[in-house]
Amino acid sequence: MSRYDNLEYRRAGRSGLDLPVFSLGLWQKFGTDFSYDTQRAIVLHAFELGITHFDNADRYGPPSRAAQQFFGKVLRRDLAGHRDELILTTKAGNPIGDGPYQQGGSRKSLLSSLDNSLRDLGVDYVDVFYHHRADLSTPLEETVGALVSAVQRGKALYVGVSNYDPARTAEIAALLRVAGVPLLVHQPRYSILDRSIEENGLLDTATADGFGVVVYSPLAQGLLTDKYLTGIPAGARARTSAFLKPEQITDEYRRRATILNKLAADRGQTLAQLALQWVLRRPEITSALIGASSTGQLDHNLGALAFPALTDDELAIIDGAI
Ligand SMILES: NC(=O)c1ccc[n+]([C@@H]2O[C@H](COP(=O)([O-])OP(=O)(O)OC[C@H]3O[C@@H](n4cnc5c(N)ncnc54)[C@H](OP(=O)(O)O)[C@@H]3O)[C@@H](O)[C@H]2O)c1
């Protein structure tokens, strides 16, 4: 039995690259405020389960760059012999500090961030270099030029964008195609609680332009698990992170989550497993980018793949609950 027998791998758009249907992100709980041993155990367990794709950004921590420096340590100590089996990503463009050079879409900020990320990770190249979010104040040609340079200089194998709207995505995809560096992937948010990429046309653009879609926060940061149904447990993200606030655990949220939780129970699975199956039901989705604060969460979430596909009636119940 090989680690590659656990998971399905899907082709990223019309590229030659396969990604696991579950990828691990290091946004939260991979900073200096969380145990190194726990973080290391999660990364190594993910790899053993067939998760070859690890998503990072210059900004992840806290503080900024800490998640990449942590990952660099694990890579050096534990995974050094596996670089050719790992898909490592980084992103630049979201603010990571004061001043004009630590954010945006300029050639200056993107390429200096990438150099710092390569140093943090201790690698010569990343597999995917993303522009983290659109920067309307910088000409798109300049951002494209920086992404193309990253590939031409051997510092990235592929390029991606995150949080771009469909029109700007189509625009950058066209410019990158002409430059001979096709857009590999888009990284948007997508979950039962946020279906905007179905409605705004991004998934249609992905099909038309041939890029893959790696979706983040498929569990809505934990809201699409059973952990907040009766309270807010100690240590849960709604208590530890500025990005998920206790005020988001409203009565209306609990009403919806309770319906979804019952549907999951009727299927013999958990809400987390239902939510993950739901995002992967669309063929445009290459991978669901999950976070984890324990190895148990990884085991549990990958268990989603053991269940039969959602039926039309079940999908209608989900639509009706939201
Ligand atoms: N491009 C962007 O702008 C952007 C933005 C956000 C995220 N991302 C990427 O997407 C990745 C994933 O985002 P995310 O962490 O928000 O994804 P998520 O999968 O929606 O949420 C993960 C969190 O949910 C909780 N959880 C997971 N499995 C659980 C289970 N079985 N039972 C109970 N709780 C469970 C854990 O939080 P606790 O245990 O701590 O409560 C875990 O850290 C990030 O690491 C990052 O790489 C990208």
The ligand as an ORCA input file, in Angstrom:
! r2SCAN-3c Opt
* xyz 0 1
  N      -5.932     32.634     -0.501
  C      -6.494     33.124      0.572
  O      -6.796     34.324      0.679
  C      -6.783     32.192      1.714
  C      -7.617     32.597      2.763
  C      -7.892     31.673      3.776
  C      -7.329     30.404      3.718
  N      -6.498     30.063      2.689
  C      -5.846     28.733      2.629
  O      -6.784     27.726      2.905
  C      -6.319     26.933      3.996
  C      -7.479     26.351      4.735
  O      -8.289     27.404      5.266
  P      -9.073     27.138      6.601
  O      -8.098     26.739      7.668
  O      -9.962     28.276      6.831
  O      -9.914     25.830      6.178
  P     -11.094     25.031      6.837
  O     -10.806     23.615      6.469
  O     -12.391     25.634      6.438
  O     -10.967     25.216      8.419
  C      -9.992     24.494      9.116
  C     -10.239     24.584     10.614
  O     -11.481     23.976     10.978
  C     -11.321     23.227     12.171
  N     -11.534     21.806     11.837
  C     -11.021     21.116     10.795
  N     -11.477     19.850     10.788
  C     -12.307     19.731     11.850
  C     -13.084     18.657     12.349
  N     -13.111     17.471     11.765
  N     -13.833     18.892     13.469
  C     -13.821     20.101     14.063
  N     -13.096     21.150     13.643
  C     -12.339     20.964     12.518
  C      -9.899     23.487     12.656
  O      -9.893     24.659     13.481
  P      -9.743     24.627     15.062
  O      -9.560     23.210     15.505
  O      -8.576     25.487     15.339
  O     -11.030     25.229     15.548
  C      -9.187     23.796     11.366
  O      -8.001     24.532     11.518
  C      -5.438     27.904      4.770
  O      -4.526     27.255      5.634
  C      -4.735     28.603      3.652
  O      -3.710     27.778      3.126
  C      -6.242     30.932      1.694
*
